[in-house]
Amino acid sequence: MRKQEDEATNNIINSQSRRVSLPISITSVPSLNITESSISAALKKRRVNDSPLGRAFDLQTRAQLDAEIARMFYTGGLPFNFARNPYYVSSYSFAANHVLGGYVPPGYNKLRTTLLQQEKANVERLLEPIKSTWLEKDCSGEVKDKQFIANLLKEVIDEVGHQKVVQVITDNASNCKGAREIIEGMFPHIYWTPCVVHTLNLALKNICAAKNLETNQETYDVCHWITKIHRDALQIKNFIMNHSMRLVIYNRFSPLKLLSIADTRFAFIIVMLKRFKIIRRALEAMVMSDQWAQYREDDQDKARFVRDKVVDEDWWEKVDYIIAFTGPIYDMIRVCDTDKPCLHLVYEL
């Protein structure tokens, strides 16, 4: 029994992390195969450190600090680019120029609580003078109606010269349409063209997220089922991503992430459904796996809903159909959503 206790004690001691010596002296790593040239260089360096100049600048201590900092980078997985951070340099410069005997750097909890709150309050205080001028400068007081936009366009046209302007391009909003009528009334030779990407995105949004309005009743009756498919996909994504354990299970079956797409992005519904089509097999394997079956939680109804939709062949056929018939619009949006000239590509499509 005594022998087993000693072995257990030794195992505990051996399992504890041990500090590895720093590479600042050849005597610290005697097991290495050191060549004659390396020994000569090390001895020369030691003579420099032991010289009056070396002792005056404390070169040995500086070398040890360099090794400590380097070890921090390597063991912490810090990118080397972090050494270019000006606050990284200034922090060590401040410590070197002040007598801080017994100073201990801030720990994990202090960095994520007290110091973080302190830095946030400082940034807010620095931004306060800028924020106080917002109302004074009336940054949001202008009403962006058709007359306001038409006046802005007219200022630019007058500056350039109306003889040199043949076309004005804006998005397809109602105020921009009204500005078009005003500008074309002033300059009959200038044509207004709506943005291709914005127009196509509005068309795609009206198909995939049709609103139940009296003026849009026909489109809603035909396309409202697409909104339901998108809502199902959104519910599946949220159910997986909003819980760490479910997300871990998903990551075991797919290297691709579930996308969180802002509603303001062009064709955001199609982008999400295209990703679902790519990861379909991974989702099916996930809900049929032992890990998914063994995992239990309070909301069993949502888990059952996710499983039923993922294994539903009819649901996936609808997803494929949506992606297929919206494909031409989606492809044109991708081609035209650029700052480069692309009108010739529109005609080629």
C-alpha positions as CSV (number, residue, x, y, z in Angstrom):
1,M,0.0,0.0,0.0
2,R,2.8,2.4,0.9
3,K,4.5,1.7,-2.5
4,Q,1.2,2.5,-4.3
5,E,0.9,5.8,-2.4
6,D,4.4,6.8,-3.3
7,E,3.7,6.0,-7.0
8,A,0.5,8.0,-6.9
9,T,2.4,10.9,-5.3
10,N,5.1,10.8,-7.9
11,N,2.6,10.6,-10.7
12,I,0.9,13.7,-9.4
13,I,4.2,15.6,-9.2
14,N,5.2,14.5,-12.6
15,S,1.9,15.5,-14.2
16,Q,2.2,19.0,-12.9
17,S,3.5,21.6,-15.4
18,R,7.2,22.3,-15.1
19,R,8.9,25.5,-16.1
20,V,11.2,25.0,-19.0
21,S,14.5,26.8,-18.8
22,L,15.0,29.8,-21.1
23,P,17.4,29.6,-24.0
24,I,19.8,32.4,-22.7
25,S,22.8,30.2,-21.8
26,I,24.4,27.2,-23.2
27,T,24.6,25.7,-19.8
28,S,20.8,25.7,-19.6
29,V,20.5,23.0,-22.3
30,P,23.4,20.6,-21.7
31,S,21.7,17.7,-23.6
32,L,21.8,19.5,-26.9
33,N,24.4,18.7,-29.5
34,I,26.3,22.0,-29.5
35,T,28.9,22.6,-32.2
36,E,32.3,24.2,-31.7
37,S,31.2,27.4,-33.6
38,S,28.1,27.7,-31.4
39,I,30.2,27.3,-28.2
40,S,32.6,30.0,-29.5
41,A,29.8,32.4,-30.2
42,A,28.2,31.7,-26.8
43,L,31.5,32.3,-25.0
44,K,32.1,35.5,-27.0
45,K,28.6,36.7,-26.0
46,R,29.3,35.8,-22.3
47,R,32.5,37.8,-22.4
48,V,30.5,40.8,-23.7
49,N,27.9,40.4,-21.0
50,D,30.7,40.2,-18.3
51,S,32.5,43.3,-19.7
52,P,32.0,46.7,-18.0
53,L,29.8,47.8,-20.8
54,G,27.7,44.7,-20.6
55,R,27.3,45.1,-16.8
56,A,26.4,48.8,-17.3
57,F,23.6,48.0,-19.6
58,D,22.7,44.7,-17.8
59,L,22.7,42.8,-21.1
60,Q,22.2,39.5,-19.4
61,T,18.9,40.7,-17.8
62,R,17.8,42.2,-21.0
63,A,18.4,38.9,-22.8
64,Q,16.4,37.0,-20.2
65,L,13.5,39.5,-20.5
66,D,13.5,39.0,-24.3
67,A,13.4,35.3,-23.8
68,E,10.5,35.6,-21.3
69,I,8.5,37.8,-23.8
70,A,9.3,35.4,-26.6
71,R,8.1,32.4,-24.5
72,M,4.9,34.3,-23.8
73,F,4.2,34.6,-27.5
74,Y,5.0,31.0,-28.3
75,T,3.1,29.4,-25.5
76,G,0.1,31.7,-25.8
77,G,-0.2,31.3,-29.5
78,L,0.1,35.1,-30.0
79,P,0.6,36.3,-33.6
80,F,4.0,37.9,-34.3
81,N,2.1,40.9,-35.7
82,F,1.1,41.7,-32.1
83,A,4.7,42.9,-31.5
84,R,3.8,45.9,-33.8
85,N,1.0,47.0,-31.4
86,P,2.0,50.4,-30.1
87,Y,0.5,49.6,-26.7
88,Y,2.5,46.4,-26.4
89,V,5.7,48.5,-26.8
90,S,4.5,51.4,-24.5
91,S,3.5,49.0,-21.7
92,Y,7.0,47.6,-21.4
93,S,8.6,51.1,-21.9
94,F,6.4,52.4,-19.0
95,A,7.5,49.5,-16.7
96,A,11.1,50.0,-17.6
97,N,11.1,53.7,-16.8
98,H,9.4,53.4,-13.4
99,V,10.4,51.6,-10.3
100,L,7.6,49.0,-9.8
101,G,9.0,46.6,-7.3
102,G,6.7,43.7,-6.7
103,Y,4.4,44.6,-9.5
104,V,2.2,41.8,-10.8
105,P,0.5,42.1,-14.2
106,P,-3.4,42.0,-14.2
107,G,-4.8,38.6,-14.2
108,Y,-7.7,36.9,-16.1
109,N,-10.6,38.2,-14.0
110,K,-9.3,41.8,-13.8
111,L,-8.7,42.0,-17.5
112,R,-12.2,40.9,-18.4
113,T,-14.1,42.9,-15.7
114,T,-12.6,45.9,-14.0
115,L,-10.1,47.0,-16.7
116,L,-12.5,46.3,-19.5
117,Q,-15.2,48.4,-17.9
118,Q,-12.7,51.1,-17.2
119,E,-11.6,51.2,-20.9
120,K,-15.2,51.2,-22.1
121,A,-16.0,54.2,-19.9
122,N,-12.8,56.0,-21.1
123,V,-13.8,55.5,-24.8
124,E,-17.4,56.7,-24.1
125,R,-15.9,59.8,-22.4
126,L,-13.6,60.5,-25.4
127,L,-16.6,60.1,-27.8
128,E,-18.8,62.5,-25.8
129,P,-17.6,65.7,-27.4
130,I,-18.3,64.2,-30.9
131,K,-21.8,62.9,-29.8
132,S,-22.7,66.3,-28.4
133,T,-22.3,68.0,-31.8
134,W,-24.7,65.6,-33.6
135,L,-27.8,67.7,-32.6
136,E,-26.0,70.9,-33.2
137,K,-25.0,69.9,-36.8
138,D,-28.5,68.4,-37.4
139,C,-27.0,65.2,-38.9
140,S,-30.4,63.5,-38.9
141,G,-32.7,66.5,-39.2
142,E,-33.0,66.5,-43.0
143,V,-36.0,64.8,-44.5
144,K,-34.7,62.7,-47.4
145,D,-37.7,63.4,-49.6
146,K,-37.7,63.7,-53.4
147,Q,-37.1,67.5,-53.4
148,F,-34.0,67.1,-51.1
149,I,-32.5,64.4,-53.3
150,A,-33.3,66.4,-56.5
151,N,-31.6,69.4,-55.1
152,L,-28.5,67.4,-54.3
153,L,-28.4,65.9,-57.8
154,K,-29.0,69.4,-59.3
155,E,-26.0,70.8,-57.4
156,V,-23.7,68.1,-58.9
157,I,-25.2,68.5,-62.4
158,D,-24.7,72.3,-62.3
159,E,-21.1,71.8,-61.0
160,V,-20.2,69.4,-63.8
161,G,-22.3,71.1,-66.5
162,H,-25.7,69.7,-67.6
163,Q,-24.4,69.3,-71.2
164,K,-21.9,66.7,-69.9
165,V,-24.5,64.6,-68.0
166,V,-26.6,62.0,-69.8
167,Q,-27.7,59.6,-67.1
168,V,-28.4,59.5,-63.3
169,I,-28.5,56.2,-61.5
170,T,-30.1,55.8,-58.0
171,D,-31.8,53.0,-56.1
172,N,-35.5,52.2,-56.7
173,A,-37.0,53.9,-53.6
174,S,-40.1,56.1,-54.0
175,N,-38.2,59.3,-53.1
176,C,-35.6,58.6,-55.8
177,K,-38.4,58.0,-58.3
178,G,-39.8,61.4,-57.4
179,A,-36.4,63.0,-57.8
180,R,-36.2,61.5,-61.2
181,E,-39.3,63.3,-62.4
182,I,-38.0,66.7,-61.1
183,I,-34.6,66.2,-62.7
184,E,-36.0,65.0,-66.0
185,G,-38.3,68.0,-66.0
186,M,-35.4,70.4,-65.5
187,F,-33.1,68.6,-68.0
188,P,-35.1,66.6,-70.5
189,H,-31.9,65.1,-72.1
190,I,-30.9,63.4,-68.8
191,Y,-32.2,59.9,-68.3
192,W,-32.7,58.2,-64.9
193,T,-31.9,54.5,-64.5
194,P,-32.7,52.5,-61.3
195,C,-29.9,50.4,-59.8
196,V,-30.0,47.0,-61.3
197,V,-28.9,45.2,-58.1
198,H,-31.4,47.1,-55.9
199,T,-34.2,46.4,-58.3
200,L,-33.4,42.7,-58.6
201,N,-33.1,42.4,-54.8
202,L,-36.5,44.0,-54.3
203,A,-38.0,41.6,-56.8
204,L,-36.3,38.6,-55.1
205,K,-37.4,39.8,-51.7
206,N,-41.0,40.2,-52.9
207,I,-40.9,36.6,-54.1
208,C,-39.1,35.0,-51.1
209,A,-40.7,37.2,-48.4
210,A,-44.0,38.3,-49.9
211,K,-46.1,40.6,-47.7
212,N,-49.8,40.0,-47.2
213,L,-51.0,43.4,-48.5
214,E,-53.9,44.2,-50.7
215,T,-51.7,45.5,-53.4
216,N,-49.6,42.4,-53.2
217,Q,-52.2,39.8,-52.8
218,E,-51.6,37.8,-56.0
219,T,-47.9,37.5,-55.3
220,Y,-48.5,36.5,-51.7
221,D,-51.0,33.8,-52.6
222,V,-48.5,32.2,-55.0
223,C,-45.2,32.7,-53.0
224,H,-46.1,32.7,-49.3
225,W,-44.9,29.1,-49.0
226,I,-41.4,30.2,-49.7
227,T,-41.5,32.4,-46.6
228,K,-42.5,29.4,-44.6
229,I,-39.5,27.4,-45.9
230,H,-37.2,30.2,-45.0
231,R,-38.7,30.4,-41.6
232,D,-38.2,26.7,-41.1
233,A,-34.5,27.0,-42.1
234,L,-34.1,30.0,-39.8
235,Q,-35.5,28.0,-36.9
236,I,-33.2,25.0,-37.6
237,K,-30.2,27.3,-37.7
238,N,-31.1,29.1,-34.4
239,F,-31.8,25.9,-32.6
240,I,-28.4,24.6,-33.4
241,M,-26.4,27.8,-33.0
242,N,-28.0,29.0,-29.8
243,H,-26.7,26.2,-27.7
244,S,-23.1,25.2,-27.3
245,M,-23.7,21.4,-27.0
246,R,-25.9,21.3,-30.1
247,L,-23.3,23.3,-32.0
248,V,-20.5,20.9,-30.9
249,I,-22.6,18.0,-32.2
250,Y,-23.1,19.8,-35.5
251,N,-19.4,20.7,-35.9
252,R,-18.6,17.0,-35.7
253,F,-20.4,16.3,-38.9
254,S,-19.7,19.4,-41.0
255,P,-16.6,21.7,-41.4
256,L,-18.9,24.4,-42.8
257,K,-20.5,26.9,-40.5
258,L,-24.1,27.8,-40.4
259,L,-24.4,31.3,-41.8
260,S,-25.9,34.2,-39.8
261,I,-26.9,36.6,-42.6
262,A,-28.3,40.1,-42.0
263,D,-31.7,40.8,-43.5
264,T,-30.2,43.9,-45.3
265,R,-27.8,41.8,-47.4
266,F,-28.8,41.2,-51.0
267,A,-30.5,37.8,-51.6
268,F,-30.0,36.9,-47.9
269,I,-32.7,34.2,-48.1
270,I,-31.2,32.5,-51.1
271,V,-27.7,32.6,-49.5
272,M,-29.0,30.8,-46.5
273,L,-30.9,28.1,-48.4
274,K,-27.9,27.5,-50.7
275,R,-25.8,26.8,-47.6
276,F,-28.4,24.4,-46.3
277,K,-28.3,22.5,-49.5
278,I,-24.6,22.1,-49.2
279,I,-24.7,20.8,-45.6
280,R,-27.8,18.7,-46.1
281,R,-26.0,15.3,-45.7
282,A,-24.3,16.6,-42.6
283,L,-27.6,17.7,-41.0
284,E,-29.2,14.4,-41.8
285,A,-26.2,12.5,-40.3
286,M,-26.4,14.7,-37.2
287,V,-30.1,14.2,-36.4
288,M,-29.7,10.4,-36.9
289,S,-26.6,10.1,-34.8
290,D,-26.3,8.6,-31.3
291,Q,-25.1,11.9,-29.9
292,W,-28.3,13.6,-31.0
293,A,-30.5,10.8,-29.7
294,Q,-28.7,10.7,-26.4
295,Y,-28.8,14.5,-25.8
296,R,-31.8,15.5,-23.8
297,E,-33.0,18.9,-22.8
298,D,-36.2,20.8,-21.9
299,D,-37.3,21.8,-25.3
300,Q,-38.0,18.5,-26.9
301,D,-40.6,19.9,-29.3
302,K,-38.1,22.1,-31.1
303,A,-35.6,19.2,-31.3
304,R,-38.4,17.0,-32.8
305,F,-39.2,19.8,-35.3
306,V,-35.6,20.0,-36.4
307,R,-35.3,16.3,-36.9
308,D,-38.6,16.0,-38.8
309,K,-37.7,18.8,-41.2
310,V,-34.1,17.6,-41.9
311,V,-35.3,14.1,-42.8
312,D,-38.3,15.4,-44.8
313,E,-37.7,14.7,-48.5
314,D,-40.5,17.0,-49.6
315,W,-39.0,19.9,-47.6
316,W,-35.7,19.5,-49.4
317,E,-37.4,19.3,-52.8
318,K,-38.9,22.7,-52.1
319,V,-35.6,24.1,-51.1
320,D,-34.1,22.8,-54.4
321,Y,-37.0,24.3,-56.3
322,I,-36.5,27.8,-54.7
323,I,-32.8,27.8,-55.5
324,A,-33.4,26.6,-59.0
325,F,-36.0,29.1,-60.2
326,T,-34.4,32.1,-58.4
327,G,-31.0,31.1,-59.8
328,P,-31.0,33.6,-62.8
329,I,-31.8,36.6,-60.5
330,Y,-29.3,35.5,-57.9
331,D,-26.5,35.1,-60.5
332,M,-27.2,38.5,-62.0
333,I,-27.1,40.1,-58.5
334,R,-23.7,38.5,-57.8
335,V,-22.4,39.8,-61.2
336,C,-23.7,43.3,-60.8
337,D,-23.0,43.9,-57.1
338,T,-19.6,45.5,-57.7
339,D,-18.0,48.9,-58.1
340,K,-16.6,47.9,-61.6
341,P,-18.5,48.6,-64.9
342,C,-20.8,45.6,-65.4
343,L,-23.5,46.7,-67.8
344,H,-22.0,44.6,-70.6
345,L,-22.2,41.6,-68.4
346,V,-25.9,42.1,-67.8
347,Y,-26.6,41.9,-71.5
348,E,-24.4,38.8,-71.8
349,L,-26.4,37.1,-69.1
